[in-house]
Amino acid sequence: MDEWRATDEGEKAILIEDYHERAGVELPNPRMHALVHVIVENQIAMGDELPVTTTLDRLMAEGLGRHDALHAIGSVLSAYVFDMLKVQQTFDEETYREDLERLTAESWRSGGREE
């Protein structure tokens, strides 16, 4: 994690874009996708400050691979940021924590629809 923290944010995004390109993943907006990855990875590197690592571990225990678990967390982050921008409010850590706690592998697989 120290190497990740020491890496420039732009370089992190380039590394993630390159990974997806090598994996043959077609994305409508590779740069935005990479930036969400960078944010989630940065939150993981923060340790216990946010429940992202716990959420990642739980999603992987529920059967998601690490990459899919990152995408699931990124989907929560993206929706949260979109809502914040829409109503022009500041970061509400408690709401973000609650959204991460509600996230399950099954809810992500179903696109957030209740089973």
C-alpha positions as CSV (number, residue, x, y, z in Angstrom):
1,M,0.0,0.0,0.0
2,D,2.9,2.4,0.6
3,E,3.9,2.1,-3.1
4,W,0.3,2.9,-4.1
5,R,0.1,5.9,-1.8
6,A,3.4,7.2,-3.2
7,T,2.3,7.0,-6.8
8,D,1.0,10.1,-8.5
9,E,-2.8,10.2,-9.0
10,G,-2.5,10.6,-12.7
11,E,-0.1,7.7,-13.0
12,K,-2.6,5.5,-11.0
13,A,-5.3,6.3,-13.4
14,I,-3.1,5.5,-16.4
15,L,-2.1,2.2,-14.8
16,I,-5.7,1.3,-14.3
17,E,-6.7,2.3,-17.8
18,D,-3.8,0.2,-19.2
19,Y,-5.0,-2.8,-17.1
20,H,-8.5,-2.6,-18.5
21,E,-7.2,-2.1,-22.1
22,R,-4.9,-5.2,-21.8
23,A,-7.8,-7.2,-20.3
24,G,-9.9,-6.2,-23.4
25,V,-12.6,-4.5,-21.3
26,E,-14.6,-2.1,-23.4
27,L,-15.7,1.0,-21.4
28,P,-17.8,4.0,-22.5
29,N,-15.5,6.3,-20.5
30,P,-12.2,4.7,-19.6
31,R,-10.8,7.7,-17.8
32,M,-13.8,8.1,-15.5
33,H,-13.8,4.4,-14.9
34,A,-10.1,4.6,-13.9
35,L,-10.7,7.5,-11.7
36,V,-13.4,5.7,-9.7
37,H,-11.0,2.8,-9.4
38,V,-8.3,5.2,-8.1
39,I,-10.7,6.6,-5.5
40,V,-11.7,3.2,-4.2
41,E,-8.1,2.0,-4.1
42,N,-7.2,5.1,-2.2
43,Q,-10.0,4.5,0.3
44,I,-8.7,0.9,0.7
45,A,-5.2,2.3,1.3
46,M,-6.7,4.6,4.1
47,G,-7.3,1.4,6.2
48,D,-10.1,1.6,8.7
49,E,-10.9,5.3,8.2
50,L,-13.8,4.2,6.0
51,P,-15.4,0.7,5.8
52,V,-14.2,0.2,2.3
53,T,-11.7,-2.6,3.1
54,T,-14.3,-4.4,5.2
55,T,-16.8,-4.1,2.4
56,L,-14.2,-5.4,-0.1
57,D,-13.4,-8.4,2.1
58,R,-17.1,-9.1,2.7
59,L,-18.0,-8.9,-1.0
60,M,-15.1,-11.2,-1.9
61,A,-16.4,-13.7,0.8
62,E,-19.8,-13.5,-0.9
63,G,-18.2,-14.7,-4.1
64,L,-17.0,-11.6,-6.0
65,G,-13.5,-11.5,-7.3
66,R,-11.5,-8.5,-6.2
67,H,-12.0,-6.6,-9.5
68,D,-15.8,-7.1,-9.4
69,A,-15.8,-6.1,-5.7
70,L,-14.0,-2.9,-6.6
71,H,-16.6,-2.2,-9.3
72,A,-19.4,-2.9,-6.8
73,I,-17.9,-0.4,-4.3
74,G,-17.3,2.0,-7.2
75,S,-21.0,1.8,-8.1
76,V,-21.9,3.0,-4.6
77,L,-19.3,5.7,-4.7
78,S,-20.5,6.9,-8.2
79,A,-24.2,7.0,-7.2
80,Y,-23.3,8.8,-4.0
81,V,-21.1,11.4,-5.7
82,F,-23.8,11.9,-8.4
83,D,-26.4,12.5,-5.7
84,M,-24.1,14.9,-3.9
85,L,-23.5,16.9,-7.0
86,K,-27.2,16.9,-7.9
87,V,-28.2,18.5,-4.6
88,Q,-25.0,20.3,-4.0
89,Q,-24.3,18.9,-0.6
90,T,-21.1,18.0,1.2
91,F,-19.8,14.6,1.9
92,D,-21.9,12.7,4.5
93,E,-19.6,10.0,5.8
94,E,-22.4,8.3,7.7
95,T,-24.6,7.9,4.6
96,Y,-21.7,6.6,2.6
97,R,-20.9,4.1,5.4
98,E,-24.6,3.0,5.4
99,D,-24.6,2.5,1.7
100,L,-21.5,0.4,1.8
101,E,-22.9,-1.7,4.6
102,R,-26.1,-2.4,2.6
103,L,-24.1,-3.4,-0.5
104,T,-24.0,-7.1,-1.1
105,A,-22.6,-9.2,-3.9
106,E,-26.2,-10.2,-4.8
107,S,-27.5,-6.6,-4.9
108,W,-24.6,-5.6,-7.1
109,R,-25.1,-8.6,-9.5
110,S,-28.8,-7.7,-9.8
111,G,-28.0,-4.0,-10.5
112,G,-29.3,-2.8,-7.1
113,R,-32.7,-4.4,-7.5
114,E,-34.2,-6.0,-4.5
115,E,-34.4,-9.8,-4.8
